[in-house]
Amino acid sequence: MDLRALDDLLDLVLARACAVCSRPGRSVCGSCAAEVLALTIGFGGPRPVRPVPCPPSLPRCVAAAPYAGPLASLVTAHKDEGRRDVRPVLACLLAGSIARVLSSEPGPAPVLVVPAPGSAAARRRRCGDPLADLAAAALRLLPVDAERRPDLLPVDEGRRPDLLPVDAERRPDLLPALRHTRRVRDQAGLPAAARRENLGGAVALRRGVDVAGRTCLLVDDVVTTGATLAECARALSAGGATILGAATVCATSRWMTGHVPRLSPSRPVG
């Protein structure tokens, strides 16, 4: 069953409302879906982004859209309000970012996709790990050839994303390899310096996880100051991994450089 058919079936079973505007009917109504699509087109994503100031250990980072308007509402609804029904929209955007990194960076196969970890308190509050679930959904959407592409958004026009095909031999595997080693504050609202201090040394490999000699691609829903991804990269590197880059759904525009170069192995952006 494809995503559109599954979404239609859920609409019949559940009395849902749009996660953005609360209009009854679909999880994301046609109007709000069109706004998200317009955001991604205007952004030119998936494209490389760079926070300002940029943490020195931040890997090259790609985002599919700006964290703004209806997309910001969808990210919040998925992560903090239990709206797992909006996951297909976010997964398609994240899949585009993952495919962009994989297609632009030479490296050995297979690649491990590592989600940024949530705190124990956040997992309890969110009844699980929505980011890991989002990453798994995104990986299922990755095309292995030019003909196999998922729908981008549940809109009537049926537009499809320009997802770059991923070589079947480089199809990545999901590995939730990281954990928090101590209690950290909620990052929301903290300035860049406070975020770095809050997370410094707070992330490590899960017990029993071995990434030595492996190539890892980090994923997160939003990149703001880059502190989270930089700390995750540090922990993976300390375990002997090579960091291919980071893929995100969206980026907060106030932290991005005005000129963003094209992603290429010869010109790092992070």
KOLTI-127248 format. One record per atom (N, C-alpha, C): residue in three letters; y, z negated, x. Coordinates in steps of 0.001 Angstrom, whole numbers, plus 500000, padded with zeros to 6 digits. Layout:
residues N
ALAYZX ...
//
This chain:
residues 270
MET498803500000500849 MET500000500000500000 MET501246500000500884 ASP502204500915500610 ASP503394500952501439 ASP504388499881500992 LEU505443499700501785 LEU506402498622501525 LEU507105498790500191 ARG507450500033499838 ARG508153500251498572 ARG507269499881497389 ALA506000500268497434 ALA505091499947496335 ALA504873498444496227 LEU504734497783497394 LEU504549496339497376 LEU505779495649496821 ASP506963496122497190 ASP508199495525496691 ASP508302495698495181 ASP507933496875494680 ASP507969497109493233 ASP506995496184492507 LEU505814495964493099 LEU504826495091492490 LEU505347493658492412 LEU505958493187493492 LEU506502491833493492 LEU507615491683492468 ASP508404492738492271 ASP509458492683491261 ASP508881492459489865 LEU507678492988489606 LEU507055492811488310 LEU506506491396488134 VAL506038490807489242 VAL505401489496489171 VAL506425488369489230 LEU507438488542490067 LEU508420487487490288 LEU509756487841489650 ALA510401486859489069 ALA511750487062488535 ALA512733486858489685 ARG513016487925490436 ARG513816487797491631 ARG515250488229491382 ALA516110487802492298 ALA517501488219492291 ALA517854488659493692 CYS518862489489493809 CYS519304489970495099 CYS519718488791495981 ALA519216488758497202 ALA519506487654498119 ALA520948487655498593 VAL521678488745498331 VAL523074488835498759 VAL524025488504497613 CYS523890489240496508 CYS524866489105495412 CYS524304488401494177 SER523011488039494190 SER522345487335493081 SER522170488192491837 ARG522361489480491949 ARG522112490366490807 ARG520617490357490504 PRO520221490154489248 PRO518792490092488925 PRO518108491430489158 GLY516838491349489570 GLY516063492554489804 GLY515394492522491156 ARG515844493358492052 ARG515212493486493353 ARG515685492413494325 SER514883492218495384 SER515242491251496431 SER516553491623497101 VAL516753492920497306 VAL518017493444497822 VAL518398494597496900 CYS519451494423496136 CYS519817495439495153 CYS520280496713495864 GLY520335497801495143 GLY520700499076495735 GLY522073499070496360 SER523026498398495713 SER524387498354496247 SER524447497612497579 CYS523803496453497655 CYS523826495670498890 CYS523013496359499987 ALA521908497004499607 ALA521117497747500588 ALA521932498884501181 ALA522731499549500331 ALA523574500633500833 ALA524629500101501794 GLU525132498890501535 GLU526111498296502444 GLU525479497971503794 VAL524249497469503776 VAL523555497190505029 VAL523321498493505790 LEU522930499535505075 LEU522711500829505707 LEU524004501341506339 ALA525118501171505632 ALA526406501612506169 ALA526771500829507432 LEU526435499530507458 LEU526687498724508652 LEU525921499263509852 THR524651499593509633 THR523832500071510751 THR524316501425511241 ILE524726502296510319 ILE525209503616510709 ILE526531503494511464 GLY527433502666510946 GLY528720502471511608 GLY528590501829512976 PHE527579501015513141 PHE527339500328514404 PHE526759501261515464 GLY526070502309514983 GLY525421503234515910 GLY524155502673516508 GLY523587501679515852 GLY522423500997516410 GLY521136501725516132 PRO520092501258516774 PRO520025500163517745 PRO520713500544519061 ARG521513499607519575 ARG522249499893520795 ARG522364498627521636 PRO522654498770522922 PRO522794497589523774 PRO524060496814523456 VAL523963495506523528 VAL525115494631523300 VAL525195493624524441 ARG526392493092524627 ARG526605492156525725 ARG527613491095525294 PRO527208489841525231 PRO528145488780524853 PRO529249488620525901 VAL530389488130525455 VAL531504487839526351 VAL531953486408526100 PRO531801485498527104 PRO531229485725528439 PRO529716485874528362 CYS529147486543529357 CYS527718486829529354 CYS526976485883530289 PRO525977485145529799 PRO525185484296530694 PRO524552485137531798 PRO524594484678533036 PRO524086485496534146 PRO522610485838534046 SER521826485015533358 SER520387485271533266 SER519998485991531983 LEU520966486458531211 LEU520634487157529969 LEU520037488524530277 PRO518837488824529748 PRO518274490167529957 PRO519036491197529149 ARG518808492444529449 ARG519433493511528680 ARG519023493365527221 CYS519998493441526333 CYS519790493081524929 CYS520204494227524014 VAL519383494488523010 VAL519640495546522035 VAL519714494937520641 ALA520677495378519846 ALA520802494949518452 ALA520879496179517568 ALA520429496039516327 ALA520401497171515397 ALA521658497273514548 ALA522406496173514413 ALA523547496165513504 ALA524423494957513815 PRO525628494911513265 PRO526473493724513431 PRO526059492624512460 TYR526240491392512895 TYR525998490244512018 TYR527236490089511139 ALA527194490733509997 ALA528374490767509136 ALA527954491068507709 GLY528832490740506778 GLY528665491110505387 GLY527303490786504814 PRO526710491737504082 PRO525430491484503426 PRO524289491238504397 LEU524363491804505595 LEU523280491579506553 LEU523264490129507017 ALA524433489550507234 ALA524497488129507592 ALA523883487280506489 SER524135487655505248 SER523559486915504117 SER522040487039504102 LEU521526488209504428 LEU520079488404504441 LEU519414487589505550 VAL520034487556506733 VAL519478486772507833 VAL519414485302507447 THR520484484785506867 THR520517483386506447 THR519494483115505350 ALA519400484028504396 ALA518455483842503302 ALA517019483806503819 HIS516705484674504760 HIS515348484726505301 HIS515027483491506126 LYS515974483079506955 LYS515706481998507899 LYS515831480609507285 ASP516831480416506447 ASP517143479062505989 ASP516921478819504505 GLU516715479880503731 GLU516584479708502290 GLU515214480113501767 GLY514295480397502672 GLY512936480710502259 GLY512762482043501573 ARG513714482960501728 ARG513612484262501067 ARG512797485232501924 ARG511486485011501949 ARG510618485877502728 ARG510536487277502130 ASP510971487428500884 ASP510911488730500238 ASP511901489732500817 VAL512878489274501617 VAL513818490213502238 VAL513343490638503637 ARG512200490125504044 ARG511707490406505399 ARG511548491898505704 PRO511069492743504749 PRO510913494160505084 PRO512192494827505586 VAL513340494443505025 VAL514609495029505466 VAL514898494628506905 LEU514816493334507196 LEU515102492836508541 LEU514075493343509542 ALA512822493449509116 ALA511766493909510015 ALA512005495345510468 CYS512491496181509578 CYS512769497561509954 CYS513874497636511003 LEU514900496799510852 LEU515982496786511832 LEU515478496276513179 LEU514691495196513157 LEU514156494655514402 LEU513209495654515063 ALA512423496361514273 ALA511514497363514822 ALA512290498444515566 GLY513455498820515024 GLY514276499808515707 GLY514747499325517062 SER515144498058517148 SER515592497495518425 SER514442497416519421 ILE513282496974518951 ILE512115496886519839 ILE511750498270520376 ALA511721499259519489 ALA511373500618519904 ALA512380501158520908 ARG513664500810520723 ARG514692501293521662 ARG514457500728523060 VAL514161499449523161 VAL513911498853524468 VAL512655499459525102 LEU511587499549524326 LEU510334500068524861 LEU510464501516525311 SER511239502303524577 SER511369503714524900 SER512342503964526045 SER513181502989526360 SER514203503174527378 SER513851502539528699 GLU512832501702528708 GLU512487500958529908 GLU511075501296530373 PRO510926501809531594 PRO509580501999532117 PRO508937500666532435 GLY507661500568532230 GLY506993499309532532 GLY505511499407532243 PRO504740498471532763 PRO503295498498532536 PRO502947498126531100 ALA501777498506530681 ALA501305498157529343 ALA500175497147529484 PRO499923496324528482 PRO500728496201527275 PRO501882495214527464 VAL502863495322526590 VAL504015494425526602 VAL503770493285525617 LEU504157492086525998 LEU504079490936525104 LEU505436490715524451 VAL505456490657523135 VAL506684490358522393 VAL506714488857522132 VAL507760488204522636 VAL507853486742522586 VAL509057486336521746 PRO508849485705520592 PRO509975485244519767 PRO510657484032520399 ALA511956483939520228 ALA512667482726520617 ALA512125481571519779 PRO511861480414520381 PRO511239479318519623 PRO512243478569518761 GLY511775478072517646 GLY512571477160516842 GLY512189475728517169 SER513079474804516884 SER512769473401517122 SER511736472918516111 ALA511109471794516403 ALA510126471224515479 ALA510776470902514133 ALA512009470389514194 ALA512725470056512960 ALA512999471310512142 ALA513388472403512832 ALA513671473646512123 ALA512411474208511490 ARG511277474120512198 ARG510027474616511619 ARG509637473826510386 ARG509843472520510439 ARG509533471710509247 ARG510464472079508100 ARG511741472231508408 ARG512718472542507369 ARG512470473920506770 ARG512022474849507605 ARG511816476220507154 ARG510378476504506740 CYS509543475471506756 CYS508136475602506357 CYS507422476684507160 GLY507613476640508463 GLY506948477608509331 GLY507911478176510350 ASP507578479348510848 ASP508381480015511869 ASP508763481402511367 PRO509881481511510638 PRO510250482812510061 PRO510500483888511106 LEU510974483512512296 LEU511224484531513315 LEU509921485136513824 ALA508908484312514063 ALA507618484842514497 ALA507017485749513427 ASP507156485351512164 ASP506649486189511076 ASP507423487504510999 LEU508737487438511234 LEU509555488647511227 LEU509151489576512365 ALA508910489005513538 ALA508485489818514679 ALA507156490503514402 ALA506222489777513790 ALA504924490369513456 ALA505086491533512485 ALA505965491356511498 ALA506197492435510526 ALA506838493634511204 ALA507752493391512143 ALA508408494491512856 ALA507412495279513689 LEU506496494586514344 LEU505514495270515187 LEU504600496169514355 ARG504312495746513126 ARG503460496577512264 ARG504154497876511864 LEU505478497908511964 LEU506235499097511565 LEU506455500081512702 LEU506171499693513929 LEU506458500572515059 LEU505659501868514936 PRO506328503004514985 PRO505616504280514911 PRO504977504609516251 VAL503826505237516195 VAL503190505674517431 VAL503342507181517621 ASP503961507852516663 ASP504295509256516835 ASP505475509558515930 ALA506033510737516059 ALA507276511074515362 ALA507096511190513855 GLU505868511378513380 GLU505667511578511941 GLU505496510278511180 ARG505172509202511861 ARG504874507945511163 ARG506071507014511261 ARG506908506988510197 ARG508122506186510205 ARG508235505415508895 PRO508543504151508947 PRO508682503359507716 PRO510041503560507056 ASP510121503251505796 ASP511418503261505126 ASP512303502191505743 LEU513585502510505866 LEU514522501548506444 LEU514927500492505426 LEU515296500916504253 LEU515779499992503240 LEU515230500396501878 PRO515071499426500974 PRO514568499756499641 PRO515664500354498763 VAL516131501536499114 VAL517174502197498328 VAL516597503471497722 ASP517195503898496634 ASP516656505031495902 ASP516682506316496725 GLU517681506448497614 GLU517787507671498390 GLU516615507849499351 GLY515885506759499645 GLY514721506863500507 GLY515051507260501929 ARG516208506827502438 ARG516561507168503815 ARG515581506526504787 ARG515354507173505909 ARG514428506662506913 ARG515168506474508232 PRO514750505502509021 PRO515425505265510295 PRO514959506245511355 ASP515777506430512365 ASP515396507277513482 ASP514701506423514530 LEU513547505863514161 LEU512808505018515082 LEU512184505878516177 LEU512418505470517419 LEU511822506181518534 LEU510329505884518578 PRO509484506907518719 PRO508040506649518763 PRO507654505879520010 VAL506685504998519860 VAL506188504184520962 VAL504826504710521377 ASP504646504907522660 ASP503370505353523181 ASP502277504374522749 ALA501167504906522236 ALA500099504050521725 ALA499587503081522781 GLU499607503501524040 GLU499119502626525102 GLU500086501489525394 ARG501356501614524942 ARG502349500581525195 ARG502646499775523931 ARG501837499939522914 ARG502062499192521681 ARG501988497700521998 PRO503046496958521707 PRO503111495566522161 PRO502279494611521313 ASP501979493471521902 ASP501284492387521220 ASP502235491197521062 LEU502095490485519954 LEU502935489318519696 LEU502324488082520354 LEU503158487314521054 LEU502706486067521656 LEU503817485019521540 PRO503701484074520581 PRO504669482970520508 PRO504434482014521682 ALA504990482357522827 ALA504641481681524084 ALA505514480482524402 LEU506633480313523681 LEU507625479328524093 LEU507729478160523114 ARG508197477034523644 ARG508407475828522841 ARG509624475085523373 HIS510165474217522530 HIS511231473321522966 HIS510608472086523612 THR511190471653524714 THR510674470474525413 THR511424469207525043 ARG512532469349524372 ARG513315468184523957 ARG514119468556522721 ARG514690467560522108 ARG515489467804520909 ARG516801468488521294 VAL517173469509520538 VAL518432470211520767 VAL519244470203519486 ARG520542470320519645 ARG521437470386518490 ARG521349471763517843 ASP521746471833516580 ASP521856473122515911 ASP522929473938516631 GLN522587475175516994 GLN523509476007517757 GLN524684476515516926 ALA524538476542515616 ALA525587477101514760 ALA526903476355514968 GLY527943477097515230 GLY529267476517515375 GLY529612476051516774 LEU528636476014517673 LEU528911475562519035 LEU529514476700519855 PRO530532476414520692 PRO531064477447521583 PRO530072477781522684 ALA530385478817523450 ALA529447479345524440 ALA529012478290525442 ALA529965477552526025 ALA529619476558527044 ALA528727475465526466 ALA529029475031525236 ALA528235473983524601 ALA526823474478524281 ARG526693475736523921 ARG525373476299523655 ARG524525476317524916 ARG525130476709526031 ARG524383476736527288 ARG523953475331527694 GLU524857474361527533 GLU524518472976527878 GLU523446472424526949 ASN523543472772525674 ASN522598472284524680 ASN521178472757524977 LEU521052473994525449 LEU519726474596525647 LEU519230474540527086 GLY520091474182528026 GLY519708474213529428 GLY518438473418529714 GLY517396474089530182 GLY516144473430530503 GLY515339472958529315 ALA515712473399528102 ALA515063472882526892 ALA513889473726526426 VAL513640474858527065 VAL512564475756526639 VAL511541475882527763 ALA510271475872527401 ALA509186476015528374 ALA508028476744527711 LEU507063477133528517 LEU505857477758527984 LEU505045476750527180 ARG504405477228526139 ARG503458476389525411 ARG502287476035526312 ARG501716474894526074 ARG500568474470526874 ARG499419475466526737 GLY498858475845527864 GLY497735476764527860 GLY498112478237527866 VAL499406478549527768 VAL499850479943527773 VAL500109480388529206 ASP499560481525529564 ASP499725482063530912 ASP500352483450530809 VAL501556483600531346 VAL502237484897531311 VAL502438485463532715 ALA501830484852533705 ALA501989485313535086 ALA501559486769535219 GLY502442487590535760 GLY502150488995535949 GLY502280489853534710 ARG502666489266533572 ARG502802490014532322 ARG504245490463532117 THR504412491500531311 THR505735492006530958 THR506067491549529541 CYS507202490886529385 CYS507572490281528100 CYS508873490871527562 LEU508913491023526247 LEU510110491455525542 LEU510472490348524562 LEU511633489766524727 LEU512082488688523848 LEU512621489250522543 VAL512447488510521444 VAL513055488895520173 VAL513734487687519540 ASP514826487966518828 ASP515539486951518059 ASP516196487651516884 ASP516626486876515891 ASP517276487521514756 ASP518728487876515063 VAL519472486937515687 VAL520890487161515974 VAL521183486785517421 VAL521969487605518110 VAL522492487220519419 VAL523965486895519244 THR524350485698519683 THR525741485260519564 THR526347485136520953 THR526048484043521641 THR526548483876523006 THR525527484309524047 GLY524284484516523636 GLY523227484875524570 GLY522537483682525199 ALA522976482454524859 ALA522425481259525492 ALA520932481091525198 THR520532481335523965 THR519125481171523597 THR518238482149524357 LEU518613483421524347 LEU517800484426525023 LEU517791484218526531 ALA518908483780527092 ALA518958483513528534 ALA518020482374528911 GLU517990481314528106 GLU517106480180528395 GLU515648480583528218 CYS515358481403527217 CYS513984481883527027 CYS513551482752528203 ALA514446483603528678 ALA514132484448529824 ALA513858483606531059 ARG514637482541531234 ARG514431481650532379 ARG513041481024532337 ALA512637480557531148 ALA511335479906531013 ALA510194480880531274 LEU510305482100530769 LEU509264483096531000 LEU509203483501532471 SER510374483687533084 SER510411484047534499 SER509802482951535358 ALA510063481687534991 ALA509491480572535735 ALA507969480580535655 GLY507434481156534584 GLY505986481264534424 GLY505405482506535064 GLY506228483286535750 GLY505735484456536457 GLY505799485751535692 ALA506491485766534544 ALA506576486982533736 ALA507731487863534200 THR507622489157533896 THR508715490101534067 THR509357490323532710 ILE510688490213532638 ILE511392490348531362 ILE511857491787531204 LEU511307492478530214 LEU511680493865529959 LEU513052493962529310 GLY513388493015528453 GLY514650493022527733 GLY514545492126526519 ALA515521492239525636 ALA515541491449524404 ALA515941492355523248 ALA515287492180522111 ALA515569492966520915 ALA515948492015519786 THR517007492352519060 THR517477491502517971 THR517787492344516738 VAL517844491662515600 VAL518243492336514372 VAL519716492703514440 CYS520552491734514841 CYS521991491967514808 CYS522714491113515850 ALA523979491409516045 ALA524813490705517016 ALA526148490354516384 THR526670489192516733 THR527983488801516238 THR529041489602516986 SER529865490331516254 SER530789491283516861 SER531859490612517711 ARG532227489369517431 ARG533310488740518189 ARG532910488448519625 TRP531604488516519919 TRP531171488251521291 TRP530807489521522042 MET530905490682521401 MET530452491904522051 MET531584492579522805 THR531231493225523916 THR532204494027524632 THR532596495213523776 GLY533831495690523972 GLY534294496820523182 GLY533590498109523540 HIS533319498319524824 HIS532605499523525246 HIS531178499145525595 VAL530243499775524927 VAL528836499481525172 VAL528162500728525714 PRO527701500734526965 PRO527081501925527541 PRO525718502213526936 ARG525266503431527096 ARG523934503787526641 ARG522900503035527460 LEU521805502664526793 LEU520752501927527467 LEU519976502873528369 SER519870502527529631 SER519076503322530574 SER518559502411531661 PRO517398502721532238 PRO516832501866533270 PRO517745501723534478 SER518614502719534721 SER519437502703535915 SER520748501959535735 ARG521105501617534489 ARG522386500950534263 ARG522177499722533395 PRO521980498553533978 PRO521770497350533192 PRO523032496954532452 VAL522852496330531293 VAL523991495883530514 VAL523977494393530287 GLY523049493670530848 GLY522977492246530608 GLY522524491510531825 
//
